[in-house]
Amino acid sequence: MRYEWIDEYLMAKPGATKDLQESWNWQRYHVGGKMFAAICLDENDKPYYINLKLEPMEGESYRAQYEDVIPGYYSNKQHWNSINPDGAVPDEVLKTMLDRSYELVLKGLPKYKQREILGE
């Protein structure tokens, strides 16, 4: 995987937790108990997709710009997007997408939970 920094980047977000969904072999990243990203692993634990959530129009825009961004694998294709972990999406663009995914999920939580996670 070309994005070796991704785990450290995601786990640095306030309130981020990680688990392994064993039946799918997905490393899932959550905030407030809700998934905001996943690394889909094959039978050899090699990443084959990075899944993240975006507003529908934003996701369509990234799909139009980058062939390595497709509708969400095994996910709601309107809100989730999959990125080839060995593809050509620039690091800074992927970081922006991951930030947006985290923000979308965080903003969907109750206000008291948002404040608790952000330490406000």
DSSP file (Angstrom, degrees, kcal/mol; ACC not computed):
  #  RESIDUE AA STRUCTURE BP1 BP2  ACC     N-H-->O    O-->H-N    N-H-->O    O-->H-N    TCO  KAPPA ALPHA  PHI   PSI    X-CA   Y-CA   Z-CA
    1    1 A M              0   0    0      0, 0.0     3,-0.2     0, 0.0    85,-0.2   0.000 360.0 360.0 360.0 133.8    0.0    0.0    0.0
    2    2 A R        +     0   0    0     83,-2.3     2,-1.0     1,-0.2     3,-0.2   0.702 360.0  70.0 -79.9 -18.1    1.4    3.3   -1.0
    3    3 A Y    >   +     0   0    0     82,-0.6     3,-1.8     1,-0.2     4,-0.3  -0.501  54.9 157.2 -99.0  64.1   -0.4    5.3    1.9
    4    4 A E  T 3   +     0   0    0     -2,-1.0     3,-0.4     1,-0.3     4,-0.3   0.704  68.0  61.7 -62.7 -20.1    1.7    3.8    4.7
    5    5 A W  T 3> S+     0   0    0     -3,-0.2     4,-2.3     1,-0.2    -1,-0.3   0.535  76.0  96.1 -81.3  -8.8    0.8    6.9    6.9
    6    6 A I  H <> S+     0   0    0     -3,-1.8     4,-2.7     1,-0.2     5,-0.2   0.853  79.6  49.6 -61.8 -43.1   -2.9    6.3    6.9
    7    7 A D  H  > S+     0   0    0     -3,-0.4     4,-2.6    -4,-0.3    -1,-0.2   0.951 114.7  44.4 -62.0 -49.1   -3.3    4.4   10.2
    8    8 A E  H  > S+     0   0    0     -4,-0.3     4,-1.0     1,-0.2    -1,-0.2   0.892 113.9  51.8 -61.3 -40.1   -1.3    7.0   12.2
    9    9 A Y  H  < S+     0   0    0     -4,-2.3     3,-0.4     1,-0.2     4,-0.3   0.930 113.7  42.2 -63.5 -46.9   -3.2    9.8   10.4
   10   10 A L  H >< S+     0   0    0     -4,-2.7     3,-1.4     1,-0.2    -2,-0.2   0.895 112.1  53.0 -69.6 -40.1   -6.6    8.4   11.2
   11   11 A M  H 3< S+     0   0    0     -4,-2.6    -1,-0.2     1,-0.3    -2,-0.2   0.671  98.5  66.2 -71.9 -15.3   -5.8    7.4   14.8
   12   12 A A  T 3< S+     0   0    0     -4,-1.0    -1,-0.3    -3,-0.4    -2,-0.2   0.596  79.1 103.4 -78.7 -11.0   -4.6   10.9   15.5
   13   13 A K  S X  S-     0   0    0     -3,-1.4     3,-2.1    -4,-0.3    -3,-0.0  -0.492  90.2 -92.4 -73.9 140.8   -8.1   12.3   15.1
   14   14 A P  T 3  S+     0   0    0      0, 0.0    -1,-0.1     0, 0.0   104,-0.1  -0.273 107.7   2.9 -55.5 129.5   -9.9   13.1   18.3
   15   15 A G  T 3  S+     0   0    0      1,-0.2    17,-0.6   102,-0.1     2,-0.1   0.504  90.6 154.5  75.9   4.6  -12.0   10.2   19.6
   16   16 A A  E <   +A   31   0A   0     -3,-2.1     2,-0.3    -5,-0.2    -1,-0.2  -0.432  16.4 178.8 -70.3 137.0  -10.8    7.8   16.8
   17   17 A T  E     -A   30   0A   0     13,-2.1    13,-2.5    -2,-0.1     2,-0.4  -0.896  11.8-150.3-130.6 163.9  -10.9    4.1   17.6
   18   18 A K  E     +A   29   0A   0     -2,-0.3     2,-0.3    11,-0.2    11,-0.2  -0.988  17.3 165.0-137.6 143.9  -10.1    1.1   15.4
   19   19 A D  E     -A   28   0A   0      9,-2.1     9,-2.8    -2,-0.4     2,-0.5  -0.923  33.4-116.2-145.0 174.5  -11.3   -2.4   15.3
   20   20 A L  E     -A   27   0A   0     -2,-0.3     2,-1.3     7,-0.2     7,-0.2  -0.969  12.8-150.0-117.0 118.3  -11.1   -5.4   12.9
   21   21 A Q  E >>> -A   26   0A   0      5,-2.9     4,-2.2    -2,-0.5     5,-1.5  -0.744  19.6-166.9 -82.8  96.0  -14.3   -6.7   11.5
   22   22 A E  T 345S+     0   0    0     -2,-1.3    -1,-0.2     1,-0.3     5,-0.0   0.844  77.8  57.8 -60.9 -39.4  -13.1  -10.3   11.2
   23   23 A S  T 345S+     0   0    0      1,-0.2    -1,-0.3    -3,-0.1    -2,-0.1   0.801 122.4  27.3 -65.6 -26.5  -15.8  -11.7    9.0
   24   24 A W  T <45S-     0   0    0     -3,-1.0    -1,-0.2     2,-0.1    -2,-0.2   0.605 102.2-129.1-102.8 -16.8  -15.0   -9.1    6.3
   25   25 A N  T  <5 +     0   0    0     -4,-2.2    16,-2.3     1,-0.2     2,-0.5   0.929  56.4 149.0  60.6  49.2  -11.3   -8.6    7.2
   26   26 A W  E   < -AB  21  40A   0     -5,-1.5    -5,-2.9    14,-0.2     2,-0.7  -0.950  47.9-141.5-113.4 130.6  -11.8   -4.8    7.4
   27   27 A Q  E     -AB  20  39A   0     12,-2.6    12,-2.7    -2,-0.5     2,-0.4  -0.839  32.0-160.9 -83.3 116.7   -9.8   -2.5    9.6
   28   28 A R  E     -AB  19  38A   0     -9,-2.8    -9,-2.1    -2,-0.7     2,-0.5  -0.837  13.0-154.4-109.9 141.5  -12.5    0.0   10.6
   29   29 A Y  E     -AB  18  37A   0      8,-3.1     7,-3.0    -2,-0.4     8,-1.4  -0.948  19.4-175.1-114.3 130.5  -12.1    3.4   12.1
   30   30 A H  E     -AB  17  35A   0    -13,-2.5   -13,-2.1    -2,-0.5     2,-0.4  -0.849  21.5-164.9-124.6 156.2  -14.8    5.0   14.2
   31   31 A V  E >  S-AB  16  34A   0      3,-2.4     3,-1.8    -2,-0.3   -15,-0.1  -0.971  88.2  -6.0-135.2 128.3  -15.7    8.2   15.9
   32   32 A G  T 3  S-     0   0    0    -17,-0.6     3,-0.1    -2,-0.4   -16,-0.1   0.797 131.6 -57.4  59.4  28.8  -18.5    8.1   18.5
   33   33 A G  T 3  S+     0   0    0      1,-0.2     2,-0.4   -16,-0.0    -1,-0.3   0.459 115.4 112.3  82.9   1.2  -19.1    4.5   17.6
   34   34 A K  E <  S-B   31   0A   0     -3,-1.8    -3,-2.4    71,-0.0    -1,-0.2  -0.908  70.0-117.6-111.5 134.7  -19.8    5.3   13.9
   35   35 A M  E     +B   30   0A   0     -2,-0.4    -5,-0.3    -5,-0.2     3,-0.1  -0.475  34.6 167.5 -71.1 133.5  -17.5    4.2   11.1
   36   36 A F  E     +     0   0A   0     -7,-3.0    17,-0.9     1,-0.4     2,-0.3   0.488  67.8   7.9-119.2 -11.9  -15.8    6.9    9.1
   37   37 A A  E     -BC  29  52A   0     -8,-1.4    -8,-3.1    15,-0.2    -1,-0.4  -0.981  58.0-168.8-161.7 157.9  -13.2    4.9    7.2
   38   38 A A  E     -BC  28  51A   0     13,-2.1    13,-3.0    -2,-0.3     2,-0.6  -0.992  17.2-145.3-150.0 146.4  -12.1    1.3    6.6
   39   39 A I  E     -BC  27  50A   0    -12,-2.7   -12,-2.6    -2,-0.3     2,-0.5  -0.967  23.8-146.2-111.1 115.0   -9.2   -0.4    5.0
   40   40 A C  E     -BC  26  49A   0      9,-2.7     8,-3.0    -2,-0.6     9,-1.1  -0.710  17.1-161.0 -85.9 123.9  -10.4   -3.6    3.2
   41   41 A L  E     - C   0  47A   0    -16,-2.3     2,-0.0    -2,-0.5    -2,-0.0  -0.823   8.1-136.6-110.6 144.1   -7.9   -6.4    3.5
   42   42 A D    >   -     0   0    0      4,-2.3     3,-2.3    -2,-0.3    -1,-0.1  -0.153  47.0 -79.4 -83.8-173.1   -7.6   -9.5    1.3
   43   43 A E  T 3  S+     0   0    0      1,-0.3    -1,-0.1     2,-0.1   -18,-0.0   0.683 135.0  50.6 -64.8 -17.0   -6.9  -13.0    2.6
   44   44 A N  T 3  S-     0   0    0      2,-0.2    -1,-0.3     0, 0.0    -2,-0.0   0.206 120.6-109.1-101.0  13.5   -3.2  -12.1    2.9
   45   45 A D  S <  S+     0   0    0     -3,-2.3    -2,-0.1     1,-0.2    -4,-0.0   0.745  72.9 142.9  63.0  27.0   -4.0   -8.9    4.8
   46   46 A K        -     0   0    0      1,-0.0    -4,-2.3     2,-0.0    -1,-0.2  -0.857  56.4-113.0 -95.4 128.7   -3.0   -6.8    1.9
   47   47 A P  E     +C   41   0A   0      0, 0.0    -6,-0.3     0, 0.0     3,-0.1  -0.348  38.2 169.9 -62.2 135.7   -5.2   -3.7    1.4
   48   48 A Y  E     +     0   0A   0     -8,-3.0     2,-0.3     1,-0.4    -7,-0.2   0.542  66.5  13.5-120.1 -16.0   -7.4   -3.7   -1.7
   49   49 A Y  E     -C   40   0A   0     -9,-1.1    -9,-2.7    35,-0.2     2,-0.5  -0.983  54.0-148.1-152.9 151.5   -9.6   -0.6   -0.9
   50   50 A I  E     -CD  39  83A   0     33,-1.7    33,-2.3    -2,-0.3     2,-0.4  -0.994  25.9-157.6-113.7 119.5   -9.8    2.3    1.4
   51   51 A N  E     +CD  38  82A   0    -13,-3.0   -13,-2.1    -2,-0.5     2,-0.3  -0.817  19.7 160.9-101.9 138.8  -13.4    3.2    2.1
   52   52 A L  E     -CD  37  81A   0     29,-2.2    29,-2.8    -2,-0.4     2,-0.4  -0.982  34.4-112.5-152.1 160.9  -14.6    6.6    3.3
   53   53 A K  E     + D   0  80A   0    -17,-0.9     2,-0.3    -2,-0.3    27,-0.2  -0.766  35.5 164.8-101.2 138.1  -17.7    8.7    3.4
   54   54 A L        -     0   0    0     25,-2.8    43,-0.0    -2,-0.4    47,-0.0  -0.963  47.1 -87.7-141.9 159.3  -18.3   11.9    1.4
   55   55 A E     >  -     0   0    0     -2,-0.3     4,-2.7     1,-0.1     3,-0.3  -0.446  50.8-112.0 -59.7 143.9  -21.3   14.1    0.5
   56   56 A P  H  > S+     0   0    0      0, 0.0     4,-2.2     0, 0.0     5,-0.2   0.876 115.5  46.0 -51.7 -46.2  -22.7   12.6   -2.8
   57   57 A M  H  > S+     0   0    0      1,-0.2     4,-2.0     2,-0.2     5,-0.1   0.879 112.9  50.9 -67.1 -36.4  -21.7   15.5   -5.0
   58   58 A E  H  > S+     0   0    0     -3,-0.3     4,-2.2     2,-0.2    -1,-0.2   0.917 109.9  50.0 -65.5 -43.8  -18.2   15.6   -3.5
   59   59 A G  H  X S+     0   0    0     -4,-2.7     4,-2.3     1,-0.2    -2,-0.2   0.912 109.5  51.1 -60.9 -43.1  -17.8   11.9   -4.1
   60   60 A E  H  X S+     0   0    0     -4,-2.2     4,-2.0    -5,-0.2    -1,-0.2   0.895 108.2  53.0 -60.6 -40.2  -18.9   12.2   -7.7
   61   61 A S  H  X S+     0   0    0     -4,-2.0     4,-1.6     1,-0.2    -2,-0.2   0.928 110.4  46.0 -62.4 -45.9  -16.4   15.0   -8.2
   62   62 A Y  H  X S+     0   0    0     -4,-2.2     4,-2.5     1,-0.2     7,-0.2   0.885 110.8  53.6 -65.3 -37.7  -13.5   12.9   -6.9
   63   63 A R  H  < S+     0   0    0     -4,-2.3    -1,-0.2     1,-0.2     6,-0.2   0.869 108.9  49.4 -63.6 -36.0  -14.6   10.0   -9.1
   64   64 A A  H  < S+     0   0    0     -4,-2.0    -1,-0.2    -5,-0.2    -2,-0.2   0.829 116.0  42.9 -71.0 -31.9  -14.6   12.2  -12.1
   65   65 A Q  H  < S+     0   0    0     -4,-1.6     2,-0.5     1,-0.2    -2,-0.2   0.821 118.3  38.9 -83.2 -33.0  -11.1   13.4  -11.3
   66   66 A Y    ><  -     0   0    0     -4,-2.5     3,-1.5    -5,-0.1    -1,-0.2  -0.972  57.4-156.5-129.3 123.5   -9.4   10.2  -10.3
   67   67 A E  T 3  S+     0   0    0     -2,-0.5    -1,-0.1     1,-0.3    -4,-0.1   0.698  95.7  66.3 -68.7 -17.3   -9.8    6.8  -11.9
   68   68 A D  T 3  S+     0   0    0     16,-0.1    16,-2.1    15,-0.1     2,-0.5   0.363  87.2  79.6 -86.0   5.8   -8.7    5.2   -8.5
   69   69 A V  E <   +E   83   0A   0     -3,-1.5    14,-0.2    -6,-0.2    -3,-0.1  -0.969  60.6 163.5-113.4 122.8  -11.8    6.5   -6.8
   70   70 A I  E     -E   82   0A   0     12,-2.7    12,-2.8    -2,-0.5     3,-0.2  -0.825  47.2 -70.3-130.2 167.4  -14.9    4.4   -7.3
   71   71 A P  E    S-E   81   0A   0      0, 0.0    10,-0.3     0, 0.0     6,-0.1  -0.290  78.8 -69.9 -56.9 149.3  -18.4    4.1   -5.7
   72   72 A G    >   -     0   0    0      8,-2.7     3,-1.3     4,-0.3     2,-0.4  -0.122  48.4-125.6 -51.3 123.3  -18.1    2.4   -2.3
   73   73 A Y  T 3  S-     0   0    0      1,-0.3    -1,-0.1    -3,-0.2     3,-0.1  -0.567  91.5 -10.4 -69.6 124.9  -17.1   -1.2   -2.4
   74   74 A Y  T 3  S+     0   0    0     -2,-0.4    -1,-0.3     1,-0.2     2,-0.3   0.806 125.1  93.6  55.3  32.8  -19.7   -3.3   -0.4
   75   75 A S  S <  S-     0   0    0     -3,-1.3     2,-0.5     5,-0.1    -1,-0.2  -0.868  95.3 -63.5-143.1 171.4  -21.2    0.0    0.9
   76   76 A N     >  -     0   0    0     -2,-0.3     4,-2.7     1,-0.2     3,-0.5  -0.514  47.1-152.3 -61.1 113.9  -23.8    2.6    0.1
   77   77 A K  T  4 S+     0   0    0     -2,-0.5    -5,-0.2     1,-0.2    -1,-0.2   0.624  88.0  58.7 -73.1 -13.3  -22.6    3.8   -3.3
   78   78 A Q  T  4 S+     0   0    0     -7,-0.1    -1,-0.2     1,-0.1   -19,-0.2   0.861 122.0  20.8 -80.2 -37.1  -24.2    7.3   -2.9
   79   79 A H  T  4 S+     0   0    0     -3,-0.5   -25,-2.8   -26,-0.1     2,-0.3   0.655 115.1  67.2-107.2 -20.3  -22.3    8.2    0.3
   80   80 A W  E  <  -D   53   0A   0     -4,-2.7    -8,-2.7   -27,-0.2     2,-0.3  -0.814  56.7-169.1-111.7 147.5  -19.3    5.9    0.4
   81   81 A N  E     -DE  52  71A   0    -29,-2.8   -29,-2.2    -2,-0.3     2,-0.4  -0.955  11.0-144.8-132.6 148.5  -16.3    5.8   -1.9
   82   82 A S  E     -DE  51  70A   0    -12,-2.8   -12,-2.7    -2,-0.3     2,-0.4  -0.946  10.8-160.5-118.4 137.2  -13.4    3.4   -2.4
   83   83 A I  E     -DE  50  69A   0    -33,-2.3   -33,-1.7    -2,-0.4   -14,-0.2  -0.948  25.2-117.5-118.8 134.7   -9.9    4.4   -3.2
   84   84 A N    >   -     0   0    0    -16,-2.1     3,-1.7    -2,-0.4     5,-0.3  -0.577  20.7-147.1 -67.0 120.7   -7.2    2.0   -4.7
   85   85 A P  T 3  S+     0   0    0      0, 0.0   -83,-2.3     0, 0.0   -82,-0.6   0.623  99.3  42.3 -70.8 -10.6   -4.5    1.9   -2.0
   86   86 A D  T 3  S+     0   0    0    -85,-0.2    -2,-0.1   -38,-0.1   -38,-0.0   0.148  99.7 108.6-114.0  16.8   -1.8    1.5   -4.7
   87   87 A G  S <  S-     0   0    0     -3,-1.7    -4,-0.0   -19,-0.1   -85,-0.0   0.110  81.0 -98.1 -86.1-163.3   -3.3    4.2   -7.0
   88   88 A A        +     0   0    0      2,-0.1    -1,-0.0     3,-0.0     3,-0.0   0.176  68.1 129.9-109.1  15.2   -2.4    7.7   -8.0
   89   89 A V        -     0   0    0     -5,-0.3     5,-0.1   -21,-0.1    -2,-0.0  -0.604  66.5-114.0 -69.5 123.3   -4.6    9.8   -5.7
   90   90 A P     >  -     0   0    0      0, 0.0     4,-2.4     0, 0.0     3,-0.4  -0.227  18.6-118.3 -59.3 147.7   -2.1   12.3   -4.2
   91   91 A D  H  > S+     0   0    0      1,-0.2     4,-2.7     2,-0.2     5,-0.2   0.899 113.8  51.6 -52.7 -46.5   -1.5   12.0   -0.5
   92   92 A E  H  > S+     0   0    0      1,-0.2     4,-1.9     2,-0.2    -1,-0.2   0.849 109.5  50.1 -65.0 -33.7   -2.9   15.5    0.2
   93   93 A V  H  > S+     0   0    0     -3,-0.4     4,-2.3     2,-0.2    -1,-0.2   0.926 111.4  48.1 -68.9 -44.7   -6.1   14.8   -1.7
   94   94 A L  H  X S+     0   0    0     -4,-2.4     4,-2.7     1,-0.2    -2,-0.2   0.904 110.0  52.8 -63.0 -40.4   -6.6   11.5    0.2
   95   95 A K  H  X S+     0   0    0     -4,-2.7     4,-2.6    -5,-0.2    -1,-0.2   0.909 108.9  50.0 -60.5 -41.6   -6.0   13.3    3.5
   96   96 A T  H  X S+     0   0    0     -4,-1.9     4,-2.3     2,-0.2    -2,-0.2   0.915 111.3  48.7 -62.5 -42.8   -8.6   15.9    2.6
   97   97 A M  H  X S+     0   0    0     -4,-2.3     4,-2.3     2,-0.2    -2,-0.2   0.912 112.2  48.2 -63.5 -42.9  -11.1   13.1    1.7
   98   98 A L  H  X S+     0   0    0     -4,-2.7     4,-2.4     2,-0.2    -2,-0.2   0.892 110.7  51.5 -65.0 -39.9  -10.3   11.3    5.0
   99   99 A D  H  X S+     0   0    0     -4,-2.6     4,-2.7    -5,-0.2    -2,-0.2   0.921 110.1  49.2 -61.5 -44.3  -10.8   14.6    6.9
  100  100 A R  H  X S+     0   0    0     -4,-2.3     4,-2.8     2,-0.2    -2,-0.2   0.903 110.0  51.4 -62.8 -41.8  -14.1   15.2    5.3
  101  101 A S  H  X S+     0   0    0     -4,-2.3     4,-2.2     2,-0.2     5,-0.2   0.940 111.7  46.6 -61.0 -47.9  -15.3   11.7    6.1
  102  102 A Y  H  X S+     0   0    0     -4,-2.4     4,-2.9     1,-0.2    -2,-0.2   0.935 113.6  48.9 -58.6 -47.9  -14.3   12.1    9.8
  103  103 A E  H  X S+     0   0    0     -4,-2.7     4,-2.8     1,-0.2    -2,-0.2   0.899 109.6  51.9 -62.1 -42.3  -16.1   15.5    9.9
  104  104 A L  H  X S+     0   0    0     -4,-2.8     4,-0.9     2,-0.2    -1,-0.2   0.928 114.2  42.3 -60.7 -45.8  -19.3   14.2    8.3
  105  105 A V  H >< S+     0   0    0     -4,-2.2     3,-0.6    -5,-0.2     4,-0.4   0.921 114.5  50.8 -69.2 -43.4  -19.6   11.4   10.7
  106  106 A L  H >< S+     0   0    0     -4,-2.9     3,-1.6     1,-0.2    -2,-0.2   0.923 109.2  51.3 -58.7 -45.1  -18.6   13.6   13.7
  107  107 A K  H 3< S+     0   0    0     -4,-2.8    -1,-0.2     1,-0.3    -2,-0.2   0.695 102.3  61.8 -68.2 -18.3  -21.2   16.2   12.7
  108  108 A G  T << S+     0   0    0     -4,-0.9    -1,-0.3    -3,-0.6    -2,-0.2   0.551  88.9  90.3 -82.8  -7.7  -23.9   13.4   12.5
  109  109 A L  S <  S-     0   0    0     -3,-1.6     5,-0.1    -4,-0.4   -77,-0.0  -0.479  95.7 -83.8 -83.2 158.1  -23.4   12.6   16.2
  110  110 A P     >  -     0   0    0      0, 0.0     4,-2.2     0, 0.0     3,-0.5  -0.277  41.8-114.3 -57.6 148.9  -25.5   14.4   18.9
  111  111 A K  H  > S+     0   0    0      1,-0.2     4,-2.6     2,-0.2     5,-0.2   0.870 115.6  54.6 -56.0 -41.4  -24.1   17.7   20.0
  112  112 A Y  H  > S+     0   0    0      1,-0.2     4,-2.0     2,-0.2    -1,-0.2   0.887 109.5  48.1 -62.6 -36.7  -23.2   16.5   23.5
  113  113 A K  H  > S+     0   0    0     -3,-0.5     4,-2.5     2,-0.2    -1,-0.2   0.881 109.8  52.3 -70.8 -38.5  -21.2   13.7   22.0
  114  114 A Q  H  X S+     0   0    0     -4,-2.2     4,-2.6     2,-0.2    -2,-0.2   0.941 111.0  47.1 -60.0 -47.5  -19.4   16.0   19.6
  115  115 A R  H  X>S+     0   0    0     -4,-2.6     5,-2.8     1,-0.2     4,-0.7   0.896 111.7  51.2 -62.0 -40.9  -18.4   18.3   22.5
  116  116 A E  H ><5S+     0   0    0     -4,-2.0     3,-0.6    -5,-0.2    -1,-0.2   0.926 112.6  45.4 -62.6 -45.1  -17.3   15.3   24.6
  117  117 A I  H 3<5S+     0   0    0     -4,-2.5    -2,-0.2     1,-0.2    -1,-0.2   0.895 116.3  45.1 -65.7 -40.9  -15.1   14.0   21.7
  118  118 A L  H 3<5S-     0   0    0     -4,-2.6    -1,-0.2    -5,-0.2    -2,-0.2   0.485 111.7-119.8 -84.3  -2.5  -13.6   17.4   21.0
  119  119 A G  T <<5       0   0    0     -4,-0.7    -3,-0.2    -3,-0.6    -4,-0.1   0.830 360.0 360.0  70.8  32.5  -13.0   18.1   24.7
  120  120 A E      <       0   0    0     -5,-2.8    -4,-0.2    -6,-0.2    -5,-0.1   0.428 360.0 360.0 -96.4 360.0  -15.3   21.2   24.7
